[in-house]
């Protein structure tokens, strides 16, 4: 539940940043541009890093503590790497860029592009979480075969003795 909640929060935050970025980029009013970037800075300073971190940690806990595993299914593995990449980009690239734009107060297209890319990535991760495409990884297939072999051996030995 925690992972779903913070993941949805991260998506919503990204859409909000996109709306503010588009507003700042398209308006002809310098005061609205400045206000949009200051609002983005509030989100970046207080929400972006914690939401990204909790999403990453809760996803790791889920993957390591459930049968889905971290490297057993391609969709989980892809989500992990995308989450890691978007979390790093959020903390090390987007937050400083928002701070710079808030200080300058001039339209910056990168603050439309970055939330567009992140929103697309989060929607993609949501889709693969629901659809679970691509099957197991090589490691997942190996674990599945060894688990089914163990059950077959145990099942035969039970039938013989019963």
N, C-alpha and C positions, 0 to 999 in steps of 0.2 A: 504494500500500500504506500509506503514512504517513497519508494522508487517511482511509482506511477505519479504520485502527487508532485514530486519535485521535477520530474521530467515534463509534466504538463505545465508546471510553473515556468520552466525554462523556455518552453515553446511560446507560452503567452508573453513572457518577458521579451523574447526575440521579436514577436509580432508587434508589441508595443514600441520597441526600439525602431523597428522598421517604419511604423506610422510616424513617429517623431522625426526620423531621418528624412523621410519623404516630405514631410511638412517643412522642415528646415531647408531642404534643397529646392523646393518648388515655390516657396512663398517669395514675394517681392518685399516683404516687410522685415527689415533687419531686426526689429525688436522680437518678432515671432521666431526668427531663426535663432536668436540668442536664447529665448525662452525654451525652445525645443531642445537645444543642446544642453541647457542647464538641467532640464528634466531628465534627459538621457544620462547626464552625469550623476544625478541622484540614484537612478536605477543601477548605474555601473558601480558606484561607490558602495552601495548598501546591499545589492541583491545579486549581481552577476557572479561574482566569485563564490559566495556561499552556495548558491543554487547549483552552479556547475560542479563544485566539489561534492556536495551531497548526492547529486545525480551519479557522479562517477563512483563514489564509495558505496552507495546503496546498490548500484548495478553490480559491482564486484562482489559484494556480500551475497546478493541473490545468485549470481553465477557460481560462486564457489560453494554455496550452501544448499543448492538444489540440484536435482538430476540434470538440469539443462547444462550445467558446467560452463566453464569459460571457453574452453577450446574443443568442445564436443560437437557443436553445431555452428555452421558457417554464419548464420544470421546473428548469433550471440557474439562471435568473434568479430564480425564487421561492426556491430554496434559498439563493442568495447573500444576498438581503434578509432571509430568516428567520434565517440564521446571524449576520448582522450585528446584527440586532435582539436575538437571544437572547444573543449575546456581550456586547453593551452592557448588557443587563438583568442579566446575570450579574455583570459587573464593577461596575457602578454602583448596582445596587439589591439584588441577592441577597446579595452578600458583606457589605455594611454591615448588612443586616438580620440576617444570621446572627451577626455580631459583637455586635450589640445584644442579641439573644436569649440569646447565650451569657453575656453580662455580667449580664443580668436573671434568667435561669433560670426564667422563667415561660412557660407555654404560649402559643404564637403561631400562629394559624391561617394567617397569610401564609406560614409556612414549610412548610405542607402545600400550599397553593395554588400557590406559585411552582414547586416541583419537579413538580407535576402538569401545569402548563402547559408547562414546558420538556420534560418527558418526552413529552408529546403532540406538541409541535413536532418533536422529534427523530425520533419514530416516523413522523410525516407525511413528513419529509424523507427518511427511509430508504425509505418506500413510493414516493415519486416518483422516487427514484434508481433503483429497480428497475423500475418501470413505465414511466417516461419519457413521461408523458401530455402532451397539449395541443399537440404539434407545435412547429414553429419560430416564433420571433418574427417581426415584420415585417422586422427587419434580417436575420434568418436566412433568410427566404424570398428577400429581395433578393440575398443572397450566393449562395444556392443557384442562383437563376436566372442570375446573372452567371457562375458557375462552369460551369453546364451550357451556356450560350451559348458560352463560350470553348472548351469541349471540342468542341462541334458545329462551330464554325468550324475548329478545328484538325483535327478528324476529316475534314471535307470537303476541306480543302486537301491532306491526306495521300492521300485516295482519288484525287484528280485527278492528282496527280503520280506516283502509283505505277503 
